[in-house]
Amino acid sequence: MDFIIHQHSDLPQYLAKSPLDAYGWRVQVFPMIPDPLKHVEDMRNLPLRDDDVVIAAYPKSGTHWLWEVTHMLLHKTTVYERRIKEFLMLEATPDLDIFKEEPSPRIFNTHVVMDHYPQEILTKKTKIIHVIRNPKDVWVSFYYQNKGLDPNLTLQSLLDAVVNDQLVYTSQFDYLRQMSQFQQEHPDHPVLHIYYEEMNRNPKQTIQQLATFLGVEDNEEFLEKVQEACKFDKMKKVEEDNKKELPEALAKVAKEVNMKMVMFRKGIIGDWKNELTKEQIDQLDTYIAKEMEKGLEFKFIYE
């Protein structure tokens, strides 16, 4: 069965696949980054510290939730980080020199492939927390986030771009395969894989697992307080009350396009069933089946 193509749907330019390439991978282009190719080199050459941590994930996989939990665990607090995670997002920070002023332990986050990471990650054995979410919920969530940028964006035009690999981001399957390849080539590197669906259903277990990985003392009372503070509804309320500070460059772009940063919508598993038509589900199922034939070590949890 071939992919279902809807030629009448147009993808907004800011979501379209970039012609830029570095180290065999497409380069993500952000309006706040004047020279994307130079930025890749700057990221690769960024000096790291021994206690740095990186949160890695494909977009819309739950990194904002994990950013908050990781911040609380490493800083032994239940007070929300005042800044949105994009302050320490490698590919979206115009001047990486600001990271020099960030106190330790620093928590970087990124959606880029490993070949675009700071290369000291290997010698420093930097801990990587990798979050995985099922592709159907990923794309529904991605659609609603980006509809704030362009009200003319349709879910169908987005799905067409996904299955034809015409999106600004590397495909989710290629992203996951390169994560597997990294582990095969560096089997002793500390990487923790967390499934969005599992941390949604059993946050206590996930937070305990994360605390162990980070070397945080397993104080049950403290971990329960972190779990309570980071419930989805509470995190969403923090966002709705505008209690998070945006980086200056990102705030400027958001103002120019009249966009409100919305990172927390429903936070449920299987919302794709409420949003996708039967035709769209068939389209994604065909695409996913073809990608799975190429090999994938990670599972997906759809409901």
Buried (B, 14 or more C-beta within 10 A) or exposed (E): EEBBEEEEBEBBEBBBBEEEEBEEBBBBBBEBBEEBEEBBEBBBEBEBEEBBBBBBBBBBBBBBBBBBBBBBBBBEBBEBBEBBBBBBBBBBBBEBEEBEEBEEBBBBBBBBBBBBBBBBBBEBBBBBBBBBBBBBBBBBBBBBBBBBBBEEBBBBBBBBBBBBBEBBBBBBBBBBBBBEEBBEEBEEBEBBBBBBBBBBEEBEEBBBBBBEBBEBEEEEEBBBBBBEBBEBEEBBEBBEEEEBEBBEBBBEBBEEEEBEBEBBBBBEBBBBEEBBEEEBBEBBEBBBEEBEEEEBEEEBBEE
